[in-house]
Amino acid sequence: MTNRLRVLRAERGWSQQELAERVGVSRQTINAVETERYEPSLSLAFKLAAIFATTIEELFEPGR
Amino acid sequence: MLESPRRKPLSGALMFGVGVGWVVVYIVCLLVVKETDVPRGVGIALAFAPILPFLAFLRILGRVSREADELHQRVQLEALAFAYPAMMVLLMTLGLLELVVPLSPDDFSLRHLWAYMPALYFAGLALAWRRYK
């Protein structure tokens, strides 16, 4: 599964730590999601989509 | 909706400190039982004494695990999923081995074998983190 997390985060000028604090997870989790080593839970995916004012479908794409 | 009030998380340092305390109590009890001529009743009490700090450690560990985020919980699970069967294989192998080669109780008694469990757990932890870093 691919995602646009890094791009959206960079657009807002947030660090991984900042985004992690906003959604209540660790920086390592954000890093692992961004590098596509870890697929987040539905709950975290919803939080990430909400924080970027987008939908899960626009944030994550099936593939790879 | 996104930010929910949470209890102050316990620090890993506290868990580490209590864990070290537990091991220190175990080592002291081991030395006293092994090196001194304590009465049997006292010896039995000392053998059970490390359970008390262990319970404190277990309580903190449980809370830290519940408070951990989803990736950390996954890593913990994978570490245990490695350590548990690895320990089983170690014990099975030693069990078979001792049928053909006498294993010295000075090296392979129960008081030595438990130390392999945290070692295997930390190995599992390192392997799991390698996957997600």
N, CA and C atoms of all chains as a GROMACS GRO file, in nm:
protein
  591
    1MET      N    1   0.085  -0.120   0.000
    1MET     CA    2   0.000   0.000   0.000
    1MET      C    3   0.089   0.125   0.000
    2THR      N    4   0.061   0.217  -0.091
    2THR     CA    5   0.137   0.342  -0.095
    2THR      C    6   0.058   0.452  -0.023
    3ASN      N    7   0.127   0.558   0.012
    3ASN     CA    8   0.055   0.668   0.076
    3ASN      C    9   0.121   0.802   0.047
    4ARG      N   10   0.047   0.908   0.069
    4ARG     CA   11   0.094   1.045   0.041
    4ARG      C   12   0.127   1.120   0.169
    5LEU      N   13   0.155   1.045   0.272
    5LEU     CA   14   0.174   1.107   0.404
    5LEU      C   15   0.290   1.206   0.405
    6ARG      N   16   0.402   1.163   0.351
    6ARG     CA   17   0.522   1.248   0.355
    6ARG      C   18   0.498   1.380   0.280
    7VAL      N   19   0.431   1.367   0.163
    7VAL     CA   20   0.404   1.486   0.081
    7VAL      C   21   0.313   1.583   0.156
    8LEU      N   22   0.205   1.530   0.212
    8LEU     CA   23   0.109   1.616   0.282
    8LEU      C   24   0.172   1.678   0.407
    9ARG      N   25   0.254   1.601   0.474
    9ARG     CA   26   0.321   1.654   0.593
    9ARG      C   27   0.418   1.766   0.555
   10ALA      N   28   0.491   1.743   0.446
   10ALA     CA   29   0.588   1.844   0.401
   10ALA      C   30   0.516   1.972   0.358
   11GLU      N   31   0.400   1.956   0.295
   11GLU     CA   32   0.322   2.074   0.252
   11GLU      C   33   0.285   2.163   0.370
   12ARG      N   34   0.263   2.100   0.483
   12ARG     CA   35   0.225   2.177   0.602
   12ARG      C   36   0.346   2.215   0.688
   13GLY      N   37   0.462   2.170   0.647
   13GLY     CA   38   0.584   2.204   0.721
   13GLY      C   39   0.593   2.140   0.858
   14TRP      N   40   0.528   2.027   0.874
   14TRP     CA   41   0.531   1.957   1.003
   14TRP      C   42   0.645   1.856   1.007
   15SER      N   43   0.703   1.842   1.122
   15SER     CA   44   0.802   1.733   1.139
   15SER      C   45   0.726   1.604   1.168
   16GLN      N   46   0.796   1.493   1.159
   16GLN     CA   47   0.733   1.364   1.193
   16GLN      C   48   0.686   1.366   1.338
   17GLN      N   49   0.768   1.427   1.425
   17GLN     CA   50   0.732   1.433   1.567
   17GLN      C   51   0.604   1.512   1.588
   18GLU      N   52   0.594   1.623   1.514
   18GLU     CA   53   0.475   1.709   1.528
   18GLU      C   54   0.349   1.634   1.484
   19LEU      N   55   0.360   1.567   1.370
   19LEU     CA   56   0.244   1.491   1.322
   19LEU      C   57   0.210   1.378   1.420
   20ALA      N   58   0.315   1.314   1.471
   20ALA     CA   59   0.293   1.204   1.566
   20ALA      C   60   0.215   1.253   1.688
   21GLU      N   61   0.254   1.369   1.739
   21GLU     CA   62   0.184   1.424   1.856
   21GLU      C   63   0.040   1.459   1.823
   22ARG      N   64   0.018   1.507   1.702
   22ARG     CA   65  -0.118   1.546   1.664
   22ARG      C   66  -0.212   1.425   1.657
   23VAL      N   67  -0.160   1.311   1.615
   23VAL     CA   68  -0.248   1.193   1.604
   23VAL      C   69  -0.228   1.095   1.721
   24GLY      N   70  -0.138   1.129   1.812
   24GLY     CA   71  -0.124   1.047   1.933
   24GLY      C   72  -0.051   0.915   1.915
   25VAL      N   73   0.049   0.917   1.828
   25VAL     CA   74   0.134   0.797   1.814
   25VAL      C   75   0.280   0.838   1.827
   26SER      N   76   0.370   0.744   1.814
   26SER     CA   77   0.512   0.776   1.825
   26SER      C   78   0.567   0.822   1.689
   27ARG      N   79   0.680   0.890   1.695
   27ARG     CA   80   0.745   0.933   1.571
   27ARG      C   81   0.785   0.813   1.486
   28GLN      N   82   0.825   0.705   1.553
   28GLN     CA   83   0.863   0.584   1.479
   28GLN      C   84   0.747   0.529   1.396
   29THR      N   85   0.626   0.542   1.451
   29THR     CA   86   0.508   0.493   1.378
   29THR      C   87   0.486   0.576   1.252
   30ILE      N   88   0.497   0.708   1.265
   30ILE     CA   89   0.480   0.794   1.148
   30ILE      C   90   0.587   0.762   1.044
   31ASN      N   91   0.710   0.744   1.090
   31ASN     CA   92   0.819   0.711   0.998
   31ASN      C   93   0.793   0.578   0.927
   32ALA      N   94   0.747   0.479   1.003
   32ALA     CA   95   0.723   0.347   0.944
   32ALA      C   96   0.608   0.351   0.844
   33VAL      N   97   0.508   0.435   0.871
   33VAL     CA   98   0.397   0.448   0.775
   33VAL      C   99   0.447   0.520   0.650
   34GLU      N  100   0.522   0.626   0.669
   34GLU     CA  101   0.571   0.705   0.554
   34GLU      C  102   0.661   0.621   0.464
   35THR      N  103   0.743   0.539   0.524
   35THR     CA  104   0.835   0.458   0.445
   35THR      C  105   0.768   0.327   0.397
   36GLU      N  106   0.640   0.316   0.427
   36GLU     CA  107   0.557   0.204   0.383
   36GLU      C  108   0.607   0.069   0.434
   37ARG      N  109   0.665   0.074   0.552
   37ARG     CA  110   0.705  -0.052   0.617
   37ARG      C  111   0.595  -0.102   0.709
   38TYR      N  112   0.503  -0.014   0.739
   38TYR     CA  113   0.396  -0.050   0.832
   38TYR      C  114   0.264   0.007   0.782
   39GLU      N  115   0.163  -0.078   0.778
   39GLU     CA  116   0.030  -0.033   0.738
   39GLU      C  117  -0.050  -0.001   0.864
   40PRO      N  118  -0.096   0.123   0.876
   40PRO     CA  119  -0.162   0.163   1.000
   40PRO      C  120  -0.298   0.097   1.017
   41SER      N  121  -0.346   0.098   1.140
   41SER     CA  122  -0.480   0.048   1.168
   41SER      C  123  -0.582   0.143   1.105
   42LEU      N  124  -0.704   0.095   1.094
   42LEU     CA  125  -0.811   0.178   1.038
   42LEU      C  126  -0.829   0.304   1.123
   43SER      N  127  -0.819   0.287   1.254
   43SER     CA  128  -0.835   0.400   1.345
   43SER      C  129  -0.730   0.507   1.318
   44LEU      N  130  -0.604   0.466   1.304
   44LEU     CA  131  -0.497   0.563   1.277
   44LEU      C  132  -0.513   0.624   1.138
   45ALA      N  133  -0.554   0.541   1.042
   45ALA     CA  134  -0.575   0.592   0.906
   45ALA      C  135  -0.682   0.702   0.906
   46PHE      N  136  -0.788   0.682   0.982
   46PHE     CA  137  -0.894   0.784   0.993
   46PHE      C  138  -0.838   0.912   1.055
   47LYS      N  139  -0.757   0.896   1.160
   47LYS     CA  140  -0.700   1.014   1.226
   47LYS      C  141  -0.609   1.091   1.130
   48LEU      N  142  -0.528   1.017   1.055
   48LEU     CA  143  -0.437   1.082   0.961
   48LEU      C  144  -0.515   1.154   0.851
   49ALA      N  145  -0.618   1.087   0.800
   49ALA     CA  146  -0.699   1.150   0.696
   49ALA      C  147  -0.765   1.276   0.750
   50ALA      N  148  -0.815   1.270   0.872
   50ALA     CA  149  -0.885   1.386   0.931
   50ALA      C  150  -0.788   1.502   0.952
   51ILE      N  151  -0.666   1.472   0.997
   51ILE     CA  152  -0.570   1.578   1.027
   51ILE      C  153  -0.527   1.650   0.899
   52PHE      N  154  -0.531   1.578   0.786
   52PHE     CA  155  -0.496   1.640   0.658
   52PHE      C  156  -0.621   1.682   0.579
   53ALA      N  157  -0.736   1.675   0.644
   53ALA     CA  158  -0.863   1.713   0.582
   53ALA      C  159  -0.883   1.644   0.448
   54THR      N  160  -0.858   1.516   0.448
   54THR     CA  161  -0.876   1.439   0.326
   54THR      C  162  -0.944   1.307   0.360
   55THR      N  163  -0.951   1.218   0.262
   55THR     CA  164  -1.014   1.088   0.288
   55THR      C  165  -0.907   0.979   0.291
   56ILE      N  166  -0.943   0.868   0.349
   56ILE     CA  167  -0.849   0.756   0.353
   56ILE      C  168  -0.811   0.714   0.211
   57GLU      N  169  -0.909   0.716   0.122
   57GLU     CA  170  -0.883   0.673  -0.018
   57GLU      C  171  -0.781   0.765  -0.086
   58GLU      N  172  -0.785   0.893  -0.050
   58GLU     CA  173  -0.690   0.987  -0.112
   58GLU      C  174  -0.553   0.980  -0.045
   59LEU      N  175  -0.552   0.938   0.078
   59LEU     CA  176  -0.426   0.931   0.153
   59LEU      C  177  -0.353   0.800   0.124
   60PHE      N  178  -0.428   0.692   0.116
   60PHE     CA  179  -0.368   0.560   0.092
   60PHE      C  180  -0.419   0.501  -0.039
   61GLU      N  181  -0.327   0.436  -0.108
   61GLU     CA  182  -0.368   0.369  -0.231
   61GLU      C  183  -0.320   0.225  -0.228
   62PRO      N  184  -0.406   0.133  -0.271
   62PRO     CA  185  -0.361  -0.006  -0.277
   62PRO      C  186  -0.255  -0.021  -0.385
   63GLY      N  187  -0.174  -0.118  -0.371
   63GLY     CA  188  -0.068  -0.139  -0.472
   63GLY      C  189   0.056  -0.185  -0.404
   64ARG      N  190   0.153  -0.220  -0.484
   64ARG     CA  191   0.283  -0.273  -0.439
   64ARG      C  192   0.266  -0.387  -0.342
   65MET      N  193  -1.198   1.537   1.897
   65MET     CA  194  -1.208   1.398   1.853
   65MET      C  195  -1.069   1.335   1.843
   66LEU      N  196  -0.973   1.417   1.793
   66LEU     CA  197  -0.840   1.359   1.772
   66LEU      C  198  -0.758   1.354   1.900
   67GLU      N  199  -0.772   1.457   1.981
   67GLU     CA  200  -0.692   1.463   2.103
   67GLU      C  201  -0.777   1.420   2.221
   68SER      N  202  -0.750   1.307   2.277
   68SER     CA  203  -0.827   1.265   2.394
   68SER      C  204  -0.739   1.277   2.517
   69PRO      N  205  -0.797   1.322   2.629
   69PRO     CA  206  -0.716   1.335   2.750
   69PRO      C  207  -0.670   1.198   2.796
   70ARG      N  208  -0.543   1.187   2.830
   70ARG     CA  209  -0.489   1.057   2.869
   70ARG      C  210  -0.416   1.071   3.001
   71ARG      N  211  -0.408   0.957   3.073
   71ARG     CA  212  -0.326   0.955   3.193
   71ARG      C  213  -0.183   0.979   3.153
   72LYS      N  214  -0.107   1.039   3.246
   72LYS     CA  215   0.035   1.061   3.215
   72LYS      C  216   0.102   0.926   3.190
   73PRO      N  217   0.164   0.908   3.073
   73PRO     CA  218   0.224   0.778   3.046
   73PRO      C  219   0.339   0.745   3.140
   74LEU      N  220   0.352   0.619   3.174
   74LEU     CA  221   0.464   0.577   3.257
   74LEU      C  222   0.589   0.579   3.173
   75SER      N  223   0.699   0.616   3.234
   75SER     CA  224   0.822   0.623   3.156
   75SER      C  225   0.887   0.485   3.148
   76GLY      N  226   0.960   0.463   3.040
   76GLY     CA  227   1.035   0.340   3.025
   76GLY      C  228   1.141   0.328   3.133
   77ALA      N  229   1.190   0.445   3.180
   77ALA     CA  230   1.294   0.444   3.284
   77ALA      C  231   1.240   0.382   3.413
   78LEU      N  232   1.114   0.411   3.445
   78LEU     CA  233   1.055   0.354   3.566
   78LEU      C  234   1.047   0.201   3.554
   79MET      N  235   1.002   0.157   3.435
   79MET     CA  236   0.991   0.012   3.412
   79MET      C  237   1.130  -0.053   3.421
   80PHE      N  238   1.229   0.014   3.362
   80PHE     CA  239   1.365  -0.038   3.366
   80PHE      C  240   1.415  -0.046   3.510
   81GLY      N  241   1.389   0.061   3.586
   81GLY     CA  242   1.433   0.065   3.726
   81GLY      C  243   1.373  -0.047   3.808
   82VAL      N  244   1.242  -0.066   3.794
   82VAL     CA  245   1.175  -0.174   3.870
   82VAL      C  246   1.226  -0.310   3.822
   83GLY      N  247   1.249  -0.323   3.691
   83GLY     CA  248   1.304  -0.448   3.635
   83GLY      C  249   1.441  -0.479   3.693
   84VAL      N  250   1.524  -0.376   3.702
   84VAL     CA  251   1.658  -0.394   3.760
   84VAL      C  252   1.645  -0.432   3.908
   85GLY      N  253   1.552  -0.367   3.977
   85GLY     CA  254   1.528  -0.400   4.118
   85GLY      C  255   1.489  -0.545   4.136
   86TRP      N  256   1.403  -0.592   4.050
   86TRP     CA  257   1.360  -0.732   4.054
   86TRP      C  258   1.480  -0.826   4.039
   87VAL      N  259   1.565  -0.798   3.939
   87VAL     CA  260   1.682  -0.884   3.915
   87VAL      C  261   1.780  -0.877   4.032
   88VAL      N  262   1.795  -0.757   4.090
   88VAL     CA  263   1.886  -0.741   4.205
   88VAL      C  264   1.835  -0.826   4.322
   89VAL      N  265   1.704  -0.820   4.347
   89VAL     CA  266   1.646  -0.902   4.455
   89VAL      C  267   1.673  -1.050   4.428
   90TYR      N  268   1.655  -1.089   4.302
   90TYR     CA  269   1.680  -1.230   4.266
   90TYR      C  270   1.826  -1.268   4.292
   91ILE      N  271   1.918  -1.182   4.250
   91ILE     CA  272   2.060  -1.214   4.266
   91ILE      C  273   2.097  -1.222   4.415
   92VAL      N  274   2.046  -1.128   4.494
   92VAL     CA  275   2.074  -1.130   4.639
   92VAL      C  276   2.020  -1.261   4.700
   93CYS      N  277   1.896  -1.295   4.666
   93CYS     CA  278   1.837  -1.419   4.719
   93CYS      C  279   1.920  -1.541   4.676
   94LEU      N  280   1.961  -1.540   4.549
   94LEU     CA  281   2.041  -1.651   4.496
   94LEU      C  282   2.171  -1.666   4.574
   95LEU      N  283   2.238  -1.552   4.595
   95LEU     CA  284   2.366  -1.557   4.666
   95LEU      C  285   2.348  -1.604   4.810
   96VAL      N  286   2.244  -1.552   4.876
   96VAL     CA  287   2.220  -1.590   5.016
   96VAL      C  288   2.190  -1.739   5.025
   97VAL      N  289   2.102  -1.787   4.937
   97VAL     CA  290   2.062  -1.929   4.942
   97VAL      C  291   2.180  -2.020   4.906
   98LYS      N  292   2.259  -1.974   4.808
   98LYS     CA  293   2.367  -2.058   4.758
   98LYS      C  294   2.491  -2.055   4.848
   99GLU      N  295   2.523  -1.938   4.897
   99GLU     CA  296   2.651  -1.921   4.965
   99GLU      C  297   2.642  -1.931   5.117
  100THR      N  298   2.523  -1.921   5.172
  100THR     CA  299   2.513  -1.928   5.319
  100THR      C  300   2.428  -2.048   5.359
  101ASP      N  301   2.438  -2.080   5.485
  101ASP     CA  302   2.369  -2.199   5.535
  101ASP      C  303   2.239  -2.158   5.604
  102VAL      N  304   2.144  -2.113   5.522
  102VAL     CA  305   2.018  -2.064   5.580
  102VAL      C  306   1.927  -2.182   5.613
  103PRO      N  307   1.843  -2.168   5.715
  103PRO     CA  308   1.745  -2.275   5.744
  103PRO      C  309   1.654  -2.296   5.623
  104ARG      N  310   1.603  -2.416   5.613
  104ARG     CA  311   1.521  -2.456   5.497
  104ARG      C  312   1.401  -2.361   5.475
  105GLY      N  313   1.334  -2.326   5.583
  105GLY     CA  314   1.218  -2.237   5.573
  105GLY      C  315   1.255  -2.100   5.517
  106VAL      N  316   1.368  -2.048   5.567
  106VAL     CA  317   1.415  -1.916   5.518
  106VAL      C  318   1.453  -1.927   5.371
  107GLY      N  319   1.517  -2.037   5.338
  107GLY     CA  320   1.557  -2.060   5.198
  107GLY      C  321   1.437  -2.062   5.105
  108ILE      N  322   1.332  -2.130   5.148
  108ILE     CA  323   1.210  -2.136   5.065
  108ILE      C  324   1.147  -1.998   5.052
  109ALA      N  325   1.147  -1.924   5.163
  109ALA     CA  326   1.092  -1.787   5.159
  109ALA      C  327   1.174  -1.700   5.063
  110LEU      N  328   1.306  -1.716   5.068
  110LEU     CA  329   1.393  -1.638   4.978
  110LEU      C  330   1.372  -1.677   4.832
  111ALA      N  331   1.343  -1.806   4.810
  111ALA     CA  332   1.318  -1.851   4.672
  111ALA      C  333   1.194  -1.784   4.614
  112PHE      N  334   1.097  -1.755   4.700
  112PHE     CA  335   0.973  -1.691   4.654
  112PHE      C  336   0.981  -1.538   4.657
  113ALA      N  337   1.080  -1.484   4.727
  113ALA     CA  338   1.089  -1.338   4.746
  113ALA      C  339   1.092  -1.258   4.615
  114PRO      N  340   1.164  -1.303   4.511
  114PRO     CA  341   1.167  -1.222   4.388
  114PRO      C  342   1.031  -1.208   4.319
  115ILE      N  343   0.933  -1.288   4.361
  115ILE     CA  344   0.800  -1.277   4.299
  115ILE      C  345   0.737  -1.140   4.329
  116LEU      N  346   0.767  -1.085   4.448
  116LEU     CA  347   0.707  -0.955   4.485
  116LEU      C  348   0.751  -0.842   4.391
  117PRO      N  349   0.884  -0.821   4.374
  117PRO     CA  350   0.922  -0.716   4.277
  117PRO      C  351   0.879  -0.751   4.134
  118PHE      N  352   0.870  -0.881   4.104
  118PHE     CA  353   0.824  -0.921   3.971
  118PHE      C  354   0.680  -0.874   3.948
  119LEU      N  355   0.596  -0.887   4.052
  119LEU     CA  356   0.456  -0.844   4.037
  119LEU      C  357   0.448  -0.694   4.011
  120ALA      N  358   0.536  -0.618   4.080
  120ALA     CA  359   0.540  -0.473   4.055
  120ALA      C  360   0.582  -0.446   3.912
  121PHE      N  361   0.684  -0.520   3.866
  121PHE     CA  362   0.732  -0.504   3.729
  121PHE      C  363   0.622  -0.539   3.629
  122LEU      N  364   0.552  -0.648   3.657
  122LEU     CA  365   0.447  -0.695   3.566
  122LEU      C  366   0.336  -0.591   3.553
  123ARG      N  367   0.303  -0.529   3.666
  123ARG     CA  368   0.198  -0.428   3.665
  123ARG      C  369   0.237  -0.308   3.577
  124ILE      N  370   0.362  -0.264   3.594
  124ILE     CA  371   0.409  -0.151   3.514
  124ILE      C  372   0.420  -0.191   3.367
  125LEU      N  373   0.472  -0.311   3.344
  125LEU     CA  374   0.486  -0.360   3.206
  125LEU      C  375   0.350  -0.365   3.136
  126GLY      N  376   0.249  -0.413   3.209
  126GLY     CA  377   0.115  -0.421   3.151
  126GLY      C  378   0.063  -0.285   3.112
  127ARG      N  379   0.085  -0.187   3.202
  127ARG     CA  380   0.035  -0.053   3.172
  127ARG      C  381   0.113   0.011   3.056
  128VAL      N  382   0.244  -0.006   3.058
  128VAL     CA  383   0.326   0.050   2.949
  128VAL      C  384   0.285  -0.013   2.816
  129SER      N  385   0.259  -0.144   2.816
  129SER     CA  386   0.218  -0.213   2.693
  129SER      C  387   0.084  -0.161   2.643
  130ARG      N  388  -0.009  -0.140   2.738
  130ARG     CA  389  -0.141  -0.091   2.696
  130ARG      C  390  -0.134   0.052   2.644
  131GLU      N  391  -0.040   0.131   2.698
  131GLU     CA  392  -0.029   0.270   2.657
  131GLU      C  393   0.053   0.287   2.529
  132ALA      N  394   0.125   0.182   2.492
  132ALA     CA  395   0.211   0.192   2.374
  132ALA      C  396   0.125   0.210   2.249
  133ASP      N  397   0.181   0.277   2.149
  133ASP     CA  398   0.103   0.295   2.027
  133ASP      C  399   0.106   0.166   1.945
  134GLU      N  400   0.032   0.166   1.836
  134GLU     CA  401   0.008   0.040   1.766
  134GLU      C  402   0.135  -0.024   1.709
  135LEU      N  403   0.229   0.058   1.663
  135LEU     CA  404   0.352   0.000   1.609
  135LEU      C  405   0.435  -0.066   1.720
  136HIS      N  406   0.442   0.002   1.834
  136HIS     CA  407   0.517  -0.055   1.946
  136HIS      C  408   0.453  -0.185   1.994
  137GLN      N  409   0.320  -0.188   1.994
  137GLN     CA  410   0.252  -0.313   2.034
  137GLN      C  411   0.282  -0.424   1.935
  138ARG      N  412   0.285  -0.388   1.806
  138ARG     CA  413   0.316  -0.488   1.703
  138ARG      C  414   0.458  -0.542   1.723
  139VAL      N  415   0.552  -0.450   1.751
  139VAL     CA  416   0.692  -0.489   1.770
  139VAL      C  417   0.704  -0.582   1.891
  140GLN      N  418   0.634  -0.546   2.000
  140GLN     CA  419   0.637  -0.631   2.120
  140GLN      C  420   0.584  -0.771   2.089
  141LEU      N  421   0.474  -0.774   2.013
  141LEU     CA  422   0.414  -0.903   1.978
  141LEU      C  423   0.511  -0.987   1.895
  142GLU      N  424   0.575  -0.923   1.798
  142GLU     CA  425   0.670  -0.996   1.712
  142GLU      C  426   0.791  -1.043   1.792
  143ALA      N  427   0.834  -0.961   1.889
  143ALA     CA  428   0.948  -1.001   1.972
  143ALA      C  429   0.912  -1.125   2.053
  144LEU      N  430   0.791  -1.125   2.110
  144LEU     CA  431   0.747  -1.241   2.188
  144LEU      C  432   0.723  -1.362   2.097
  145ALA      N  433   0.671  -1.335   1.978
  145ALA     CA  434   0.646  -1.443   1.883
  145ALA      C  435   0.777  -1.509   1.839
  146PHE      N  436   0.887  -1.435   1.850
  146PHE     CA  437   1.018  -1.495   1.823
  146PHE      C  438   1.072  -1.564   1.948
  147ALA      N  439   1.065  -1.492   2.062
  147ALA     CA  440   1.131  -1.541   2.184
  147ALA      C  441   1.067  -1.669   2.239
  148TYR      N  442   0.935  -1.676   2.236
  148TYR     CA  443   0.867  -1.791   2.297
  148TYR      C  444   0.902  -1.922   2.226
  149PRO      N  445   0.881  -1.931   2.093
  149PRO     CA  446   0.920  -2.057   2.028
  149PRO      C  447   1.069  -2.082   2.030
  150ALA      N  448   1.149  -1.974   2.026
  150ALA     CA  449   1.295  -1.993   2.030
  150ALA      C  450   1.336  -2.055   2.164
  151MET      N  451   1.271  -2.010   2.272
  151MET     CA  452   1.300  -2.068   2.403
  151MET      C  453   1.257  -2.214   2.407
  152MET      N  454   1.142  -2.241   2.344
  152MET     CA  455   1.094  -2.379   2.341
  152MET      C  456   1.195  -2.470   2.270
  153VAL      N  457   1.244  -2.422   2.155
  153VAL     CA  458   1.342  -2.500   2.079
  153VAL      C  459   1.469  -2.521   2.161
  154LEU      N  460   1.511  -2.416   2.232
  154LEU     CA  461   1.631  -2.427   2.315
  154LEU      C  462   1.613  -2.535   2.422
  155LEU      N  463   1.498  -2.531   2.490
  155LEU     CA  464   1.473  -2.628   2.596
  155LEU      C  465   1.460  -2.770   2.540
  156MET      N  466   1.391  -2.782   2.424
  156MET     CA  467   1.378  -2.914   2.361
  156MET      C  468   1.514  -2.969   2.323
  157THR      N  469   1.597  -2.881   2.266
  157THR     CA  470   1.730  -2.924   2.221
  157THR      C  471   1.815  -2.967   2.341
  158LEU      N  472   1.812  -2.886   2.447
  158LEU     CA  473   1.889  -2.921   2.566
  158LEU      C  474   1.836  -3.051   2.628
  159GLY      N  475   1.703  -3.068   2.623
  159GLY     CA  476   1.641  -3.190   2.675
  159GLY      C  477   1.688  -3.313   2.600
  160LEU      N  478   1.693  -3.301   2.467
  160LEU     CA  479   1.742  -3.415   2.387
  160LEU      C  480   1.890  -3.437   2.409
  161LEU      N  481   1.961  -3.324   2.415
  161LEU     CA  482   2.106  -3.331   2.430
  161LEU      C  483   2.147  -3.400   2.560
  162GLU      N  484   2.073  -3.370   2.666
  162GLU     CA  485   2.114  -3.425   2.796
  162GLU      C  486   2.092  -3.577   2.804
  163LEU      N  487   2.017  -3.630   2.706
  163LEU     CA  488   2.002  -3.776   2.701
  163LEU      C  489   2.129  -3.844   2.651
  164VAL      N  490   2.206  -3.768   2.572
  164VAL     CA  491   2.329  -3.827   2.517
  164VAL      C  492   2.457  -3.767   2.576
  165VAL      N  493   2.450  -3.639   2.613
  165VAL     CA  494   2.568  -3.574   2.671
  165VAL      C  495   2.529  -3.522   2.808
  166PRO      N  496   2.594  -3.564   2.914
  166PRO     CA  497   2.559  -3.511   3.046
  166PRO      C  498   2.585  -3.360   3.053
  167LEU      N  499   2.478  -3.285   3.082
  167LEU     CA  500   2.494  -3.139   3.093
  167LEU      C  501   2.515  -3.104   3.239
  168SER      N  502   2.619  -3.029   3.263
  168SER     CA  503   2.650  -2.994   3.401
  168SER      C  504   2.542  -2.903   3.459
  169PRO      N  505   2.488  -2.938   3.577
  169PRO     CA  506   2.390  -2.848   3.641
  169PRO      C  507   2.449  -2.715   3.682
  170ASP      N  508   2.584  -2.707   3.682
  170ASP     CA  509   2.647  -2.578   3.712
  170ASP      C  510   2.631  -2.480   3.596
  171ASP      N  511   2.601  -2.534   3.477
  171ASP     CA  512   2.585  -2.448   3.359
  171ASP      C  513   2.443  -2.447   3.305
  172PHE      N  514   2.370  -2.556   3.323
  172PHE     CA  515   2.239  -2.568   3.259
  172PHE      C  516   2.126  -2.600   3.356
  173SER      N  517   2.131  -2.544   3.475
  173SER     CA  518   2.020  -2.566   3.567
  173SER      C  519   1.911  -2.462   3.537
  174LEU      N  520   1.796  -2.476   3.601
  174LEU     CA  521   1.687  -2.381   3.579
  174LEU      C  522   1.728  -2.239   3.613
  175ARG      N  523   1.817  -2.223   3.712
  175ARG     CA  524   1.857  -2.088   3.750
  175ARG      C  525   1.948  -2.024   3.646
  176HIS      N  526   1.997  -2.104   3.552
  176HIS     CA  527   2.074  -2.046   3.442
  176HIS      C  528   1.987  -2.025   3.319
  177LEU      N  529   1.894  -2.117   3.296
  177LEU     CA  530   1.819  -2.115   3.171
  177LEU      C  531   1.725  -1.995   3.158
  178TRP      N  532   1.674  -1.944   3.271
  178TRP     CA  533   1.580  -1.831   3.260
  178TRP      C  534   1.644  -1.712   3.192
  179ALA      N  535   1.776  -1.699   3.208
  179ALA     CA  536   1.843  -1.581   3.151
  179ALA      C  537   1.837  -1.580   2.999
  180TYR      N  538   1.817  -1.698   2.939
  180TYR     CA  539   1.805  -1.702   2.793
  180TYR      C  540   1.676  -1.635   2.746
  181MET      N  541   1.574  -1.633   2.832
  181MET     CA  542   1.444  -1.577   2.791
  181MET      C  543   1.453  -1.428   2.762
  182PRO      N  544   1.506  -1.345   2.856
  182PRO     CA  545   1.519  -1.203   2.819
  182PRO      C  546   1.615  -1.183   2.703
  183ALA      N  547   1.719  -1.268   2.695
  183ALA     CA  548   1.814  -1.254   2.584
  183ALA      C  549   1.742  -1.277   2.451
  184LEU      N  550   1.659  -1.381   2.446
  184LEU     CA  551   1.585  -1.410   2.322
  184LEU      C  552   1.480  -1.302   2.294
  185TYR      N  553   1.420  -1.250   2.402
  185TYR     CA  554   1.321  -1.143   2.384
  185TYR      C  555   1.387  -1.019   2.322
  186PHE      N  556   1.505  -0.982   2.376
  186PHE     CA  557   1.572  -0.864   2.322
  186PHE      C  558   1.620  -0.889   2.178
  187ALA      N  559   1.658  -1.013   2.150
  187ALA     CA  560   1.695  -1.046   2.011
  187ALA      C  561   1.572  -1.029   1.921
  188GLY      N  562   1.457  -1.077   1.968
  188GLY     CA  563   1.333  -1.063   1.892
  188GLY      C  564   1.295  -0.918   1.873
  189LEU      N  565   1.318  -0.839   1.977
  189LEU     CA  566   1.289  -0.695   1.970
  189LEU      C  567   1.376  -0.629   1.862
  190ALA      N  568   1.504  -0.663   1.862
  190ALA     CA  569   1.595  -0.605   1.763
  190ALA      C  570   1.554  -0.645   1.622
  191LEU      N  571   1.516  -0.772   1.605
  191LEU     CA  572   1.474  -0.819   1.472
  191LEU      C  573   1.348  -0.747   1.426
  192ALA      N  574   1.253  -0.732   1.520
  192ALA     CA  575   1.126  -0.668   1.484
  192ALA      C  576   1.148  -0.521   1.448
  193TRP      N  577   1.231  -0.451   1.528
  193TRP     CA  578   1.254  -0.309   1.499
  193TRP      C  579   1.326  -0.291   1.366
  194ARG      N  580   1.411  -0.387   1.332
  194ARG     CA  581   1.483  -0.376   1.205
  194ARG      C  582   1.385  -0.374   1.088
  195ARG      N  583   1.274  -0.445   1.106
  195ARG     CA  584   1.173  -0.452   1.000
  195ARG      C  585   1.102  -0.318   0.979
  196TYR      N  586   1.085  -0.243   1.087
  196TYR     CA  587   1.001  -0.122   1.077
  196TYR      C  588   1.080   0.008   1.078
  197LYS      N  589   1.213   0.000   1.091
  197LYS     CA  590   1.292   0.125   1.092
  197LYS      C  591   1.344   0.158   0.954
   0.00000   0.00000   0.00000
